[in-house]
Amino acid sequence: MQETFKKGLSDFNFSRMVQVSLDGPNVNKAYLTNLKKKLKDEGNPGDPKLLSFGSCGLHTVHVAFKTGCNDAGWMVVKF
């Protein structure tokens, strides 16, 4: 699975990756753990580390953005 992931993103600079979204099953959690280890082993010491937003990072970021918009009084959510 990792090889297919890397092949699909062959033009992507992995040192700039900050997060990988998952849909929750344990197999994806194991995949993320293995990916973090592989990136650490193959990368440079100064490369950024992957952020963990839980099992569904996209949902977590969306809710945080929505909360921030509401607290700031922005009408983005209504729009």
C-alpha positions in Angstrom: 0.0 0.0 0.0 2.9 2.4 0.8 4.5 1.8 -2.5 1.3 2.5 -4.4 0.8 5.7 -2.3 4.4 6.9 -3.1 4.0 5.9 -6.8 0.7 7.9 -7.0 2.4 10.9 -5.5 5.7 10.5 -7.3 5.9 14.2 -8.2 5.1 15.3 -4.7 7.9 16.4 -2.2 7.1 14.2 0.8 9.1 16.5 3.0 6.3 19.1 2.6 3.5 16.6 3.6 1.9 17.6 6.9 -1.1 15.3 7.3 -2.7 12.2 5.8 -6.5 11.8 6.2 -7.9 8.5 7.2 -11.4 7.1 7.4 -10.9 5.4 10.7 -10.4 1.7 10.4 -7.4 0.2 12.3 -5.7 -0.8 9.1 -5.4 2.8 8.2 -4.0 3.6 11.6 -1.4 0.9 11.1 -0.7 2.3 7.6 -0.1 5.8 9.1 2.2 4.4 11.7 4.2 2.6 9.1 4.3 5.6 6.8 5.5 7.9 9.6 8.3 5.4 10.3 9.3 5.1 6.7 9.3 8.9 6.2 11.4 9.3 9.3 13.9 6.6 8.2 14.2 8.0 4.6 13.9 11.7 5.3 16.2 14.4 6.6 16.3 15.4 10.3 14.9 18.9 9.4 11.8 17.5 7.5 8.5 18.4 9.1 6.7 15.7 11.0 3.1 14.5 10.1 0.4 16.1 12.2 -2.2 13.7 13.8 -5.8 15.0 13.9 -7.2 11.7 14.9 -8.8 9.1 12.7 -10.5 11.6 10.4 -8.3 14.6 10.0 -10.4 16.3 7.3 -13.5 16.2 9.6 -11.5 17.6 12.5 -10.0 20.5 10.5 -13.5 21.3 9.0 -15.1 21.5 12.4 -12.3 23.7 13.7 -12.6 26.0 10.7 -16.4 26.2 11.1 -16.1 27.0 14.8 -13.5 29.7 14.1 -15.7 31.2 11.4 -18.7 31.2 13.8 -16.7 32.7 16.7 -15.3 35.4 14.4 -18.8 36.3 13.1 -17.9 35.4 9.6 -20.8 34.3 7.5 -18.8 31.7 5.6 -20.8 28.7 6.8 -24.1 30.3 5.7 -22.6 31.2 2.3 
